[in-house]
Amino acid sequence: MAHIVAEPCFNCKYTDCVVVCPVECFYEGESMLFINPDECIDCEACVPECPVEAIFHEDNLPEEWAAYKDLNKEMAPQYPVLTEKKEPLAGK
C-alpha cells in the first residue's frame, strides 16, 4: 500500500512532507508533488505535515480524486526526487 498526493497539491507544492519522508519517495513535478507508490513504505510521516491535506492513503483516497492514484504512479518516475524543503508556488 502507498500514499497518494491528490488535487489539493496542484499549483501549491508545499514541501513540508518531503523532509520527513524516510525513503525519499517524493518527486517534484511542474505543478505538484508526486509519491512513487513503488517506493512508499506507508509510514504516514508525510500525512500530518501537509498543510493543505493533499496526501491520502490509497485506500482512503476520495473517489473524486481516484485518478491521482494512477497519476502518481505514472508521473513520479518522470521527475527528479525531492528531498529538501522549498518555497511553495506563488499565491499559496
PyMOL Python script that loads the backbone (N, CA, C, O; Angstrom):
from pymol import cmd

cmd.read_pdbstr("""\
ATOM      1  N   MET A   1       0.842  -1.185   0.000  1.00  0.00           N
ATOM      2  CA  MET A   1       0.000   0.000   0.000  1.00  0.00           C
ATOM      3  C   MET A   1       0.883   1.243   0.000  1.00  0.00           C
ATOM      4  O   MET A   1       2.051   1.201   0.384  1.00  0.00           O
ATOM      5  N   ALA A   2       0.297   2.336  -0.437  1.00  0.00           N
ATOM      6  CA  ALA A   2       1.078   3.565  -0.548  1.00  0.00           C
ATOM      7  C   ALA A   2       0.195   4.770  -0.285  1.00  0.00           C
ATOM      8  O   ALA A   2      -1.024   4.662  -0.154  1.00  0.00           O
ATOM      9  N   HIS A   3       0.837   5.904  -0.214  1.00  0.00           N
ATOM     10  CA  HIS A   3       0.137   7.165  -0.093  1.00  0.00           C
ATOM     11  C   HIS A   3       0.136   7.857  -1.452  1.00  0.00           C
ATOM     12  O   HIS A   3       0.991   7.606  -2.301  1.00  0.00           O
ATOM     13  N   ILE A   4      -0.839   8.728  -1.632  1.00  0.00           N
ATOM     14  CA  ILE A   4      -1.069   9.400  -2.899  1.00  0.00           C
ATOM     15  C   ILE A   4      -1.158  10.901  -2.646  1.00  0.00           C
ATOM     16  O   ILE A   4      -1.778  11.336  -1.675  1.00  0.00           O
ATOM     17  N   VAL A   5      -0.537  11.693  -3.523  1.00  0.00           N
ATOM     18  CA  VAL A   5      -0.707  13.140  -3.493  1.00  0.00           C
ATOM     19  C   VAL A   5      -1.862  13.458  -4.442  1.00  0.00           C
ATOM     20  O   VAL A   5      -1.867  13.013  -5.590  1.00  0.00           O
ATOM     21  N   ALA A   6      -2.836  14.226  -3.963  1.00  0.00           N
ATOM     22  CA  ALA A   6      -4.046  14.491  -4.741  1.00  0.00           C
ATOM     23  C   ALA A   6      -4.226  15.976  -5.062  1.00  0.00           C
ATOM     24  O   ALA A   6      -3.320  16.784  -4.854  1.00  0.00           O
ATOM     25  N   GLU A   7      -5.388  16.312  -5.561  1.00  0.00           N
ATOM     26  CA  GLU A   7      -5.760  17.632  -6.072  1.00  0.00           C
ATOM     27  C   GLU A   7      -5.328  18.830  -5.208  1.00  0.00           C
ATOM     28  O   GLU A   7      -4.861  19.822  -5.769  1.00  0.00           O
ATOM     29  N   PRO A   8      -5.460  18.789  -3.888  1.00  0.00           N
ATOM     30  CA  PRO A   8      -5.100  19.983  -3.110  1.00  0.00           C
ATOM     31  C   PRO A   8      -3.647  20.441  -3.290  1.00  0.00           C
ATOM     32  O   PRO A   8      -3.324  21.587  -2.979  1.00  0.00           O
ATOM     33  N   CYS A   9      -2.777  19.570  -3.783  1.00  0.00           N
ATOM     34  CA  CYS A   9      -1.374  19.950  -4.009  1.00  0.00           C
ATOM     35  C   CYS A   9      -1.184  20.693  -5.327  1.00  0.00           C
ATOM     36  O   CYS A   9      -0.169  21.366  -5.512  1.00  0.00           O
ATOM     37  N   PHE A  10      -2.128  20.585  -6.232  1.00  0.00           N
ATOM     38  CA  PHE A  10      -1.986  21.201  -7.548  1.00  0.00           C
ATOM     39  C   PHE A  10      -1.816  22.709  -7.422  1.00  0.00           C
ATOM     40  O   PHE A  10      -2.607  23.373  -6.752  1.00  0.00           O
ATOM     41  N   ASN A  11      -0.793  23.247  -8.060  1.00  0.00           N
ATOM     42  CA  ASN A  11      -0.413  24.668  -8.005  1.00  0.00           C
ATOM     43  C   ASN A  11      -0.101  25.132  -6.587  1.00  0.00           C
ATOM     44  O   ASN A  11      -0.326  26.294  -6.248  1.00  0.00           O
ATOM     45  N   CYS A  12       0.402  24.251  -5.779  1.00  0.00           N
ATOM     46  CA  CYS A  12       0.691  24.544  -4.384  1.00  0.00           C
ATOM     47  C   CYS A  12       2.142  24.168  -4.062  1.00  0.00           C
ATOM     48  O   CYS A  12       2.996  25.032  -3.864  1.00  0.00           O
ATOM     49  N   LYS A  13       2.388  22.889  -4.017  1.00  0.00           N
ATOM     50  CA  LYS A  13       3.704  22.301  -3.778  1.00  0.00           C
ATOM     51  C   LYS A  13       4.365  22.714  -2.464  1.00  0.00           C
ATOM     52  O   LYS A  13       5.533  23.102  -2.456  1.00  0.00           O
ATOM     53  N   TYR A  14       3.636  22.636  -1.365  1.00  0.00           N
ATOM     54  CA  TYR A  14       4.308  22.738  -0.077  1.00  0.00           C
ATOM     55  C   TYR A  14       5.209  21.515   0.032  1.00  0.00           C
ATOM     56  O   TYR A  14       4.845  20.437  -0.437  1.00  0.00           O
ATOM     57  N   THR A  15       6.357  21.666   0.632  1.00  0.00           N
ATOM     58  CA  THR A  15       7.299  20.549   0.698  1.00  0.00           C
ATOM     59  C   THR A  15       7.593  20.113   2.127  1.00  0.00           C
ATOM     60  O   THR A  15       8.594  19.440   2.371  1.00  0.00           O
ATOM     61  N   ASP A  16       6.750  20.479   3.061  1.00  0.00           N
ATOM     62  CA  ASP A  16       6.917  20.058   4.451  1.00  0.00           C
ATOM     63  C   ASP A  16       6.944  18.531   4.546  1.00  0.00           C
ATOM     64  O   ASP A  16       7.659  17.964   5.372  1.00  0.00           O
ATOM     65  N   CYS A  17       6.161  17.876   3.695  1.00  0.00           N
ATOM     66  CA  CYS A  17       6.054  16.421   3.676  1.00  0.00           C
ATOM     67  C   CYS A  17       7.349  15.751   3.236  1.00  0.00           C
ATOM     68  O   CYS A  17       7.687  14.664   3.703  1.00  0.00           O
ATOM     69  N   VAL A  18       8.053  16.394   2.353  1.00  0.00           N
ATOM     70  CA  VAL A  18       9.257  15.823   1.745  1.00  0.00           C
ATOM     71  C   VAL A  18      10.358  15.582   2.774  1.00  0.00           C
ATOM     72  O   VAL A  18      11.016  14.542   2.748  1.00  0.00           O
ATOM     73  N   VAL A  19      10.555  16.516   3.660  1.00  0.00           N
ATOM     74  CA  VAL A  19      11.682  16.423   4.597  1.00  0.00           C
ATOM     75  C   VAL A  19      11.499  15.354   5.667  1.00  0.00           C
ATOM     76  O   VAL A  19      12.472  14.972   6.317  1.00  0.00           O
ATOM     77  N   VAL A  20      10.288  14.865   5.865  1.00  0.00           N
ATOM     78  CA  VAL A  20      10.064  13.815   6.867  1.00  0.00           C
ATOM     79  C   VAL A  20      10.020  12.413   6.260  1.00  0.00           C
ATOM     80  O   VAL A  20       9.938  11.422   6.986  1.00  0.00           O
ATOM     81  N   CYS A  21      10.075  12.332   4.951  1.00  0.00           N
ATOM     82  CA  CYS A  21       9.989  11.030   4.277  1.00  0.00           C
ATOM     83  C   CYS A  21      11.302  10.259   4.453  1.00  0.00           C
ATOM     84  O   CYS A  21      12.353  10.729   4.017  1.00  0.00           O
ATOM     85  N   PRO A  22      11.256   9.085   5.085  1.00  0.00           N
ATOM     86  CA  PRO A  22      12.488   8.329   5.334  1.00  0.00           C
ATOM     87  C   PRO A  22      13.027   7.590   4.112  1.00  0.00           C
ATOM     88  O   PRO A  22      14.158   7.104   4.140  1.00  0.00           O
ATOM     89  N   VAL A  23      12.238   7.498   3.042  1.00  0.00           N
ATOM     90  CA  VAL A  23      12.689   6.746   1.866  1.00  0.00           C
ATOM     91  C   VAL A  23      12.795   7.595   0.599  1.00  0.00           C
ATOM     92  O   VAL A  23      13.034   7.058  -0.483  1.00  0.00           O
ATOM     93  N   GLU A  24      12.624   8.890   0.717  1.00  0.00           N
ATOM     94  CA  GLU A  24      12.783   9.815  -0.402  1.00  0.00           C
ATOM     95  C   GLU A  24      11.948   9.393  -1.610  1.00  0.00           C
ATOM     96  O   GLU A  24      12.480   9.183  -2.700  1.00  0.00           O
ATOM     97  N   CYS A  25      10.635   9.271  -1.405  1.00  0.00           N
ATOM     98  CA  CYS A  25       9.758   8.828  -2.492  1.00  0.00           C
ATOM     99  C   CYS A  25       8.931   9.958  -3.097  1.00  0.00           C
ATOM    100  O   CYS A  25       7.993   9.698  -3.850  1.00  0.00           O
ATOM    101  N   PHE A  26       9.268  11.217  -2.778  1.00  0.00           N
ATOM    102  CA  PHE A  26       8.566  12.366  -3.356  1.00  0.00           C
ATOM    103  C   PHE A  26       9.313  12.878  -4.578  1.00  0.00           C
ATOM    104  O   PHE A  26      10.542  12.949  -4.602  1.00  0.00           O
ATOM    105  N   TYR A  27       8.535  13.227  -5.582  1.00  0.00           N
ATOM    106  CA  TYR A  27       9.097  13.734  -6.832  1.00  0.00           C
ATOM    107  C   TYR A  27       8.414  15.041  -7.168  1.00  0.00           C
ATOM    108  O   TYR A  27       7.211  15.195  -6.962  1.00  0.00           O
ATOM    109  N   GLU A  28       9.198  15.997  -7.694  1.00  0.00           N
ATOM    110  CA  GLU A  28       8.679  17.331  -7.946  1.00  0.00           C
ATOM    111  C   GLU A  28       8.307  17.520  -9.409  1.00  0.00           C
ATOM    112  O   GLU A  28       9.170  17.595 -10.283  1.00  0.00           O
ATOM    113  N   GLY A  29       7.004  17.596  -9.656  1.00  0.00           N
ATOM    114  CA  GLY A  29       6.514  17.921 -10.984  1.00  0.00           C
ATOM    115  C   GLY A  29       6.423  19.431 -11.137  1.00  0.00           C
ATOM    116  O   GLY A  29       6.759  20.176 -10.217  1.00  0.00           O
ATOM    117  N   GLU A  30       5.972  19.876 -12.289  1.00  0.00           N
ATOM    118  CA  GLU A  30       5.883  21.308 -12.545  1.00  0.00           C
ATOM    119  C   GLU A  30       4.843  21.996 -11.674  1.00  0.00           C
ATOM    120  O   GLU A  30       5.056  23.122 -11.226  1.00  0.00           O
ATOM    121  N   SER A  31       3.717  21.327 -11.430  1.00  0.00           N
ATOM    122  CA  SER A  31       2.612  21.962 -10.710  1.00  0.00           C
ATOM    123  C   SER A  31       2.268  21.303  -9.384  1.00  0.00           C
ATOM    124  O   SER A  31       1.475  21.842  -8.612  1.00  0.00           O
ATOM    125  N   MET A  32       2.853  20.145  -9.111  1.00  0.00           N
ATOM    126  CA  MET A  32       2.544  19.452  -7.863  1.00  0.00           C
ATOM    127  C   MET A  32       3.617  18.408  -7.569  1.00  0.00           C
ATOM    128  O   MET A  32       4.486  18.134  -8.397  1.00  0.00           O
ATOM    129  N   LEU A  33       3.535  17.838  -6.381  1.00  0.00           N
ATOM    130  CA  LEU A  33       4.426  16.750  -5.993  1.00  0.00           C
ATOM    131  C   LEU A  33       3.752  15.423  -6.278  1.00  0.00           C
ATOM    132  O   LEU A  33       2.527  15.340  -6.374  1.00  0.00           O
ATOM    133  N   PHE A  34       4.566  14.385  -6.412  1.00  0.00           N
ATOM    134  CA  PHE A  34       4.058  13.031  -6.620  1.00  0.00           C
ATOM    135  C   PHE A  34       4.787  12.090  -5.676  1.00  0.00           C
ATOM    136  O   PHE A  34       5.943  12.325  -5.324  1.00  0.00           O
ATOM    137  N   ILE A  35       4.115  11.033  -5.269  1.00  0.00           N
ATOM    138  CA  ILE A  35       4.727   9.968  -4.481  1.00  0.00           C
ATOM    139  C   ILE A  35       4.850   8.750  -5.384  1.00  0.00           C
ATOM    140  O   ILE A  35       3.886   8.353  -6.038  1.00  0.00           O
ATOM    141  N   ASN A  36       6.035   8.163  -5.414  1.00  0.00           N
ATOM    142  CA  ASN A  36       6.211   6.929  -6.164  1.00  0.00           C
ATOM    143  C   ASN A  36       5.675   5.799  -5.289  1.00  0.00           C
ATOM    144  O   ASN A  36       6.274   5.487  -4.260  1.00  0.00           O
ATOM    145  N   PRO A  37       4.559   5.181  -5.676  1.00  0.00           N
ATOM    146  CA  PRO A  37       3.951   4.148  -4.832  1.00  0.00           C
ATOM    147  C   PRO A  37       4.813   2.896  -4.687  1.00  0.00           C
ATOM    148  O   PRO A  37       4.628   2.124  -3.746  1.00  0.00           O
ATOM    149  N   ASP A  38       5.748   2.690  -5.605  1.00  0.00           N
ATOM    150  CA  ASP A  38       6.641   1.539  -5.507  1.00  0.00           C
ATOM    151  C   ASP A  38       7.735   1.754  -4.462  1.00  0.00           C
ATOM    152  O   ASP A  38       8.400   0.805  -4.049  1.00  0.00           O
ATOM    153  N   GLU A  39       7.917   2.994  -4.043  1.00  0.00           N
ATOM    154  CA  GLU A  39       8.946   3.328  -3.056  1.00  0.00           C
ATOM    155  C   GLU A  39       8.368   3.659  -1.686  1.00  0.00           C
ATOM    156  O   GLU A  39       9.060   3.527  -0.677  1.00  0.00           O
ATOM    157  N   CYS A  40       7.124   4.080  -1.637  1.00  0.00           N
ATOM    158  CA  CYS A  40       6.476   4.468  -0.385  1.00  0.00           C
ATOM    159  C   CYS A  40       6.368   3.253   0.541  1.00  0.00           C
ATOM    160  O   CYS A  40       5.936   2.179   0.124  1.00  0.00           O
ATOM    161  N   ILE A  41       6.765   3.440   1.803  1.00  0.00           N
ATOM    162  CA  ILE A  41       6.706   2.345   2.780  1.00  0.00           C
ATOM    163  C   ILE A  41       5.500   2.468   3.704  1.00  0.00           C
ATOM    164  O   ILE A  41       5.388   1.735   4.687  1.00  0.00           O
ATOM    165  N   ASP A  42       4.605   3.389   3.389  1.00  0.00           N
ATOM    166  CA  ASP A  42       3.355   3.525   4.126  1.00  0.00           C
ATOM    167  C   ASP A  42       3.569   3.893   5.597  1.00  0.00           C
ATOM    168  O   ASP A  42       2.848   3.417   6.474  1.00  0.00           O
ATOM    169  N   CYS A  43       4.550   4.728   5.855  1.00  0.00           N
ATOM    170  CA  CYS A  43       4.859   5.092   7.243  1.00  0.00           C
ATOM    171  C   CYS A  43       3.944   6.196   7.778  1.00  0.00           C
ATOM    172  O   CYS A  43       3.833   6.369   8.992  1.00  0.00           O
ATOM    173  N   GLU A  44       3.300   6.930   6.900  1.00  0.00           N
ATOM    174  CA  GLU A  44       2.369   8.007   7.233  1.00  0.00           C
ATOM    175  C   GLU A  44       3.023   9.258   7.808  1.00  0.00           C
ATOM    176  O   GLU A  44       2.319  10.156   8.269  1.00  0.00           O
ATOM    177  N   ALA A  45       4.336   9.340   7.793  1.00  0.00           N
ATOM    178  CA  ALA A  45       5.019  10.519   8.339  1.00  0.00           C
ATOM    179  C   ALA A  45       4.635  11.791   7.586  1.00  0.00           C
ATOM    180  O   ALA A  45       4.582  12.869   8.177  1.00  0.00           O
ATOM    181  N   CYS A  46       4.371  11.672   6.310  1.00  0.00           N
ATOM    182  CA  CYS A  46       4.082  12.839   5.477  1.00  0.00           C
ATOM    183  C   CYS A  46       2.677  13.411   5.687  1.00  0.00           C
ATOM    184  O   CYS A  46       2.467  14.612   5.518  1.00  0.00           O
ATOM    185  N   VAL A  47       1.740  12.579   6.045  1.00  0.00           N
ATOM    186  CA  VAL A  47       0.329  12.985   6.098  1.00  0.00           C
ATOM    187  C   VAL A  47       0.093  14.189   7.015  1.00  0.00           C
ATOM    188  O   VAL A  47      -0.499  15.170   6.563  1.00  0.00           O
ATOM    189  N   PRO A  48       0.521  14.163   8.261  1.00  0.00           N
ATOM    190  CA  PRO A  48       0.241  15.320   9.125  1.00  0.00           C
ATOM    191  C   PRO A  48       1.056  16.560   8.776  1.00  0.00           C
ATOM    192  O   PRO A  48       0.741  17.653   9.249  1.00  0.00           O
ATOM    193  N   GLU A  49       2.090  16.414   7.962  1.00  0.00           N
ATOM    194  CA  GLU A  49       2.937  17.552   7.595  1.00  0.00           C
ATOM    195  C   GLU A  49       2.369  18.392   6.465  1.00  0.00           C
ATOM    196  O   GLU A  49       2.800  19.527   6.266  1.00  0.00           O
ATOM    197  N   CYS A  50       1.411  17.857   5.723  1.00  0.00           N
ATOM    198  CA  CYS A  50       0.856  18.575   4.570  1.00  0.00           C
ATOM    199  C   CYS A  50      -0.148  19.623   5.032  1.00  0.00           C
ATOM    200  O   CYS A  50      -1.205  19.269   5.554  1.00  0.00           O
ATOM    201  N   PRO A  51       0.163  20.912   4.850  1.00  0.00           N
ATOM    202  CA  PRO A  51      -0.740  21.962   5.334  1.00  0.00           C
ATOM    203  C   PRO A  51      -2.046  22.081   4.540  1.00  0.00           C
ATOM    204  O   PRO A  51      -2.991  22.723   4.999  1.00  0.00           O
ATOM    205  N   VAL A  52      -2.103  21.471   3.361  1.00  0.00           N
ATOM    206  CA  VAL A  52      -3.339  21.541   2.568  1.00  0.00           C
ATOM    207  C   VAL A  52      -4.067  20.192   2.516  1.00  0.00           C
ATOM    208  O   VAL A  52      -5.027  20.027   1.764  1.00  0.00           O
ATOM    209  N   GLU A  53      -3.606  19.240   3.315  1.00  0.00           N
ATOM    210  CA  GLU A  53      -4.228  17.911   3.415  1.00  0.00           C
ATOM    211  C   GLU A  53      -4.406  17.265   2.046  1.00  0.00           C
ATOM    212  O   GLU A  53      -5.505  16.854   1.675  1.00  0.00           O
ATOM    213  N   ALA A  54      -3.298  17.183   1.300  1.00  0.00           N
ATOM    214  CA  ALA A  54      -3.319  16.632  -0.057  1.00  0.00           C
ATOM    215  C   ALA A  54      -2.849  15.189  -0.128  1.00  0.00           C
ATOM    216  O   ALA A  54      -2.872  14.600  -1.209  1.00  0.00           O
ATOM    217  N   ILE A  55      -2.421  14.596   0.986  1.00  0.00           N
ATOM    218  CA  ILE A  55      -1.859  13.244   0.968  1.00  0.00           C
ATOM    219  C   ILE A  55      -2.828  12.272   1.636  1.00  0.00           C
ATOM    220  O   ILE A  55      -3.286  12.487   2.758  1.00  0.00           O
ATOM    221  N   PHE A  56      -3.122  11.200   0.910  1.00  0.00           N
ATOM    222  CA  PHE A  56      -4.083  10.207   1.377  1.00  0.00           C
ATOM    223  C   PHE A  56      -3.512   8.809   1.213  1.00  0.00           C
ATOM    224  O   PHE A  56      -2.774   8.536   0.266  1.00  0.00           O
ATOM    225  N   HIS A  57      -3.856   7.927   2.138  1.00  0.00           N
ATOM    226  CA  HIS A  57      -3.550   6.513   1.928  1.00  0.00           C
ATOM    227  C   HIS A  57      -4.409   6.080   0.752  1.00  0.00           C
ATOM    228  O   HIS A  57      -5.554   6.516   0.633  1.00  0.00           O
ATOM    229  N   GLU A  58      -3.881   5.234  -0.113  1.00  0.00           N
ATOM    230  CA  GLU A  58      -4.628   4.866  -1.316  1.00  0.00           C
ATOM    231  C   GLU A  58      -6.000   4.261  -1.017  1.00  0.00           C
ATOM    232  O   GLU A  58      -6.913   4.387  -1.833  1.00  0.00           O
ATOM    233  N   ASP A  59      -6.160   3.617   0.122  1.00  0.00           N
ATOM    234  CA  ASP A  59      -7.462   3.059   0.498  1.00  0.00           C
ATOM    235  C   ASP A  59      -8.449   4.125   0.956  1.00  0.00           C
ATOM    236  O   ASP A  59      -9.653   3.872   0.997  1.00  0.00           O
ATOM    237  N   ASN A  60      -7.956   5.314   1.302  1.00  0.00           N
ATOM    238  CA  ASN A  60      -8.806   6.401   1.787  1.00  0.00           C
ATOM    239  C   ASN A  60      -8.867   7.583   0.824  1.00  0.00           C
ATOM    240  O   ASN A  60      -9.344   8.659   1.183  1.00  0.00           O
ATOM    241  N   LEU A  61      -8.387   7.380  -0.389  1.00  0.00           N
ATOM    242  CA  LEU A  61      -8.398   8.441  -1.391  1.00  0.00           C
ATOM    243  C   LEU A  61      -9.846   8.752  -1.775  1.00  0.00           C
ATOM    244  O   LEU A  61     -10.576   7.850  -2.187  1.00  0.00           O
ATOM    245  N   PRO A  62     -10.275  10.011  -1.648  1.00  0.00           N
ATOM    246  CA  PRO A  62     -11.649  10.350  -2.027  1.00  0.00           C
ATOM    247  C   PRO A  62     -11.930   9.960  -3.482  1.00  0.00           C
ATOM    248  O   PRO A  62     -11.072  10.121  -4.350  1.00  0.00           O
ATOM    249  N   GLU A  63     -13.103   9.460  -3.734  1.00  0.00           N
ATOM    250  CA  GLU A  63     -13.490   8.989  -5.068  1.00  0.00           C
ATOM    251  C   GLU A  63     -13.255  10.052  -6.141  1.00  0.00           C
ATOM    252  O   GLU A  63     -12.841   9.737  -7.257  1.00  0.00           O
ATOM    253  N   GLU A  64     -13.521  11.302  -5.796  1.00  0.00           N
ATOM    254  CA  GLU A  64     -13.354  12.385  -6.772  1.00  0.00           C
ATOM    255  C   GLU A  64     -11.908  12.540  -7.230  1.00  0.00           C
ATOM    256  O   GLU A  64     -11.655  13.132  -8.280  1.00  0.00           O
ATOM    257  N   TRP A  65     -10.961  12.022  -6.465  1.00  0.00           N
ATOM    258  CA  TRP A  65      -9.541  12.124  -6.818  1.00  0.00           C
ATOM    259  C   TRP A  65      -8.926  10.756  -7.132  1.00  0.00           C
ATOM    260  O   TRP A  65      -7.706  10.603  -7.074  1.00  0.00           O
ATOM    261  N   ALA A  66      -9.739   9.782  -7.457  1.00  0.00           N
ATOM    262  CA  ALA A  66      -9.259   8.422  -7.718  1.00  0.00           C
ATOM    263  C   ALA A  66      -8.204   8.373  -8.823  1.00  0.00           C
ATOM    264  O   ALA A  66      -7.301   7.538  -8.775  1.00  0.00           O
ATOM    265  N   ALA A  67      -8.307   9.240  -9.798  1.00  0.00           N
ATOM    266  CA  ALA A  67      -7.350   9.248 -10.911  1.00  0.00           C
ATOM    267  C   ALA A  67      -5.935   9.602 -10.456  1.00  0.00           C
ATOM    268  O   ALA A  67      -4.968   9.307 -11.158  1.00  0.00           O
ATOM    269  N   TYR A  68      -5.809  10.225  -9.303  1.00  0.00           N
ATOM    270  CA  TYR A  68      -4.482  10.603  -8.813  1.00  0.00           C
ATOM    271  C   TYR A  68      -3.637   9.391  -8.421  1.00  0.00           C
ATOM    272  O   TYR A  68      -2.410   9.485  -8.365  1.00  0.00           O
ATOM    273  N   LYS A  69      -4.272   8.271  -8.155  1.00  0.00           N
ATOM    274  CA  LYS A  69      -3.521   7.056  -7.841  1.00  0.00           C
ATOM    275  C   LYS A  69      -2.657   6.665  -9.042  1.00  0.00           C
ATOM    276  O   LYS A  69      -1.454   6.447  -8.901  1.00  0.00           O
ATOM    277  N   ASP A  70      -3.261   6.580 -10.197  1.00  0.00           N
ATOM    278  CA  ASP A  70      -2.506   6.251 -11.406  1.00  0.00           C
ATOM    279  C   ASP A  70      -1.583   7.390 -11.816  1.00  0.00           C
ATOM    280  O   ASP A  70      -0.487   7.156 -12.325  1.00  0.00           O
ATOM    281  N   LEU A  71      -2.027   8.624 -11.595  1.00  0.00           N
ATOM    282  CA  LEU A  71      -1.202   9.777 -11.961  1.00  0.00           C
ATOM    283  C   LEU A  71       0.107   9.793 -11.186  1.00  0.00           C
ATOM    284  O   LEU A  71       1.161  10.052 -11.767  1.00  0.00           O
ATOM    285  N   ASN A  72       0.062   9.519  -9.881  1.00  0.00           N
ATOM    286  CA  ASN A  72       1.284   9.471  -9.080  1.00  0.00           C
ATOM    287  C   ASN A  72       2.230   8.390  -9.598  1.00  0.00           C
ATOM    288  O   ASN A  72       3.430   8.622  -9.743  1.00  0.00           O
ATOM    289  N   LYS A  73       1.683   7.217  -9.873  1.00  0.00           N
ATOM    290  CA  LYS A  73       2.493   6.097 -10.356  1.00  0.00           C
ATOM    291  C   LYS A  73       3.135   6.417 -11.706  1.00  0.00           C
ATOM    292  O   LYS A  73       4.288   6.061 -11.953  1.00  0.00           O
ATOM    293  N   GLU A  74       2.388   7.084 -12.570  1.00  0.00           N
ATOM    294  CA  GLU A  74       2.880   7.416 -13.907  1.00  0.00           C
ATOM    295  C   GLU A  74       3.881   8.566 -13.889  1.00  0.00           C
ATOM    296  O   GLU A  74       4.908   8.507 -14.565  1.00  0.00           O
ATOM    297  N   MET A  75       3.589   9.596 -13.130  1.00  0.00           N
ATOM    298  CA  MET A  75       4.383  10.824 -13.202  1.00  0.00           C
ATOM    299  C   MET A  75       5.635  10.824 -12.330  1.00  0.00           C
ATOM    300  O   MET A  75       6.641  11.417 -12.721  1.00  0.00           O
ATOM    301  N   ALA A  76       5.610  10.186 -11.172  1.00  0.00           N
ATOM    302  CA  ALA A  76       6.766  10.221 -10.276  1.00  0.00           C
ATOM    303  C   ALA A  76       8.077   9.839 -10.971  1.00  0.00           C
ATOM    304  O   ALA A  76       9.073  10.539 -10.789  1.00  0.00           O
ATOM    305  N   PRO A  77       8.119   8.768 -11.751  1.00  0.00           N
ATOM    306  CA  PRO A  77       9.384   8.395 -12.390  1.00  0.00           C
ATOM    307  C   PRO A  77       9.875   9.385 -13.452  1.00  0.00           C
ATOM    308  O   PRO A  77      11.025   9.313 -13.887  1.00  0.00           O
ATOM    309  N   GLN A  78       9.013  10.293 -13.860  1.00  0.00           N
ATOM    310  CA  GLN A  78       9.382  11.252 -14.894  1.00  0.00           C
ATOM    311  C   GLN A  78      10.048  12.512 -14.346  1.00  0.00           C
ATOM    312  O   GLN A  78      10.539  13.342 -15.111  1.00  0.00           O
ATOM    313  N   TYR A  79      10.064  12.651 -13.030  1.00  0.00           N
ATOM    314  CA  TYR A  79      10.580  13.874 -12.413  1.00  0.00           C
ATOM    315  C   TYR A  79      11.690  13.556 -11.420  1.00  0.00           C
ATOM    316  O   TYR A  79      11.859  12.405 -11.016  1.00  0.00           O
ATOM    317  N   PRO A  80      12.449  14.587 -11.027  1.00  0.00           N
ATOM    318  CA  PRO A  80      13.541  14.357 -10.059  1.00  0.00           C
ATOM    319  C   PRO A  80      13.015  14.164  -8.637  1.00  0.00           C
ATOM    320  O   PRO A  80      12.005  14.743  -8.237  1.00  0.00           O
ATOM    321  N   VAL A  81      13.731  13.338  -7.899  1.00  0.00           N
ATOM    322  CA  VAL A  81      13.399  13.135  -6.499  1.00  0.00           C
ATOM    323  C   VAL A  81      13.611  14.453  -5.758  1.00  0.00           C
ATOM    324  O   VAL A  81      14.516  15.219  -6.088  1.00  0.00           O
ATOM    325  N   LEU A  82      12.787  14.706  -4.776  1.00  0.00           N
ATOM    326  CA  LEU A  82      12.878  15.934  -3.985  1.00  0.00           C
ATOM    327  C   LEU A  82      13.099  15.546  -2.533  1.00  0.00           C
ATOM    328  O   LEU A  82      12.317  14.785  -1.963  1.00  0.00           O
ATOM    329  N   THR A  83      14.165  16.068  -1.932  1.00  0.00           N
ATOM    330  CA  THR A  83      14.495  15.703  -0.557  1.00  0.00           C
ATOM    331  C   THR A  83      14.626  16.901   0.374  1.00  0.00           C
ATOM    332  O   THR A  83      14.790  16.735   1.582  1.00  0.00           O
ATOM    333  N   GLU A  84      14.553  18.103  -0.182  1.00  0.00           N
ATOM    334  CA  GLU A  84      14.734  19.300   0.639  1.00  0.00           C
ATOM    335  C   GLU A  84      13.504  20.194   0.553  1.00  0.00           C
ATOM    336  O   GLU A  84      12.779  20.194  -0.442  1.00  0.00           O
ATOM    337  N   LYS A  85      13.290  20.948   1.609  1.00  0.00           N
ATOM    338  CA  LYS A  85      12.170  21.883   1.640  1.00  0.00           C
ATOM    339  C   LYS A  85      12.446  23.040   0.683  1.00  0.00           C
ATOM    340  O   LYS A  85      13.561  23.554   0.603  1.00  0.00           O
ATOM    341  N   LYS A  86      11.400  23.434  -0.038  1.00  0.00           N
ATOM    342  CA  LYS A  86      11.471  24.547  -0.976  1.00  0.00           C
ATOM    343  C   LYS A  86      10.290  25.481  -0.739  1.00  0.00           C
ATOM    344  O   LYS A  86       9.343  25.136  -0.032  1.00  0.00           O
ATOM    345  N   GLU A  87      10.356  26.649  -1.331  1.00  0.00           N
ATOM    346  CA  GLU A  87       9.226  27.580  -1.236  1.00  0.00           C
ATOM    347  C   GLU A  87       8.061  27.024  -2.045  1.00  0.00           C
ATOM    348  O   GLU A  87       8.270  26.490  -3.134  1.00  0.00           O
ATOM    349  N   PRO A  88       6.825  27.141  -1.527  1.00  0.00           N
ATOM    350  CA  PRO A  88       5.665  26.701  -2.313  1.00  0.00           C
ATOM    351  C   PRO A  88       5.457  27.626  -3.507  1.00  0.00           C
ATOM    352  O   PRO A  88       6.062  28.695  -3.588  1.00  0.00           O
ATOM    353  N   LEU A  89       4.605  27.212  -4.423  1.00  0.00           N
ATOM    354  CA  LEU A  89       4.310  28.045  -5.571  1.00  0.00           C
ATOM    355  C   LEU A  89       3.654  29.342  -5.114  1.00  0.00           C
ATOM    356  O   LEU A  89       3.019  29.384  -4.060  1.00  0.00           O
ATOM    357  N   ALA A  90       3.804  30.389  -5.896  1.00  0.00           N
ATOM    358  CA  ALA A  90       3.271  31.718  -5.564  1.00  0.00           C
ATOM    359  C   ALA A  90       1.764  31.655  -5.316  1.00  0.00           C
ATOM    360  O   ALA A  90       1.045  30.905  -5.977  1.00  0.00           O
ATOM    361  N   GLY A  91       1.313  32.429  -4.383  1.00  0.00           N
ATOM    362  CA  GLY A  91      -0.110  32.536  -4.112  1.00  0.00           C
ATOM    363  C   GLY A  91      -0.647  31.530  -3.102  1.00  0.00           C
ATOM    364  O   GLY A  91      -1.846  31.514  -2.826  1.00  0.00           O
ATOM    365  N   LYS A  92       0.209  30.707  -2.558  1.00  0.00           N
ATOM    366  CA  LYS A  92      -0.264  29.706  -1.594  1.00  0.00           C
ATOM    367  C   LYS A  92       0.310  29.996  -0.232  1.00  0.00           C
ATOM    368  O   LYS A  92       0.034  29.269   0.722  1.00  0.00           O
TER     369      LYS A  92
END
""", "prot")
cmd.dss("prot")
cmd.show_as("cartoon", "prot")
cmd.util.cbc("prot")
cmd.orient("prot")
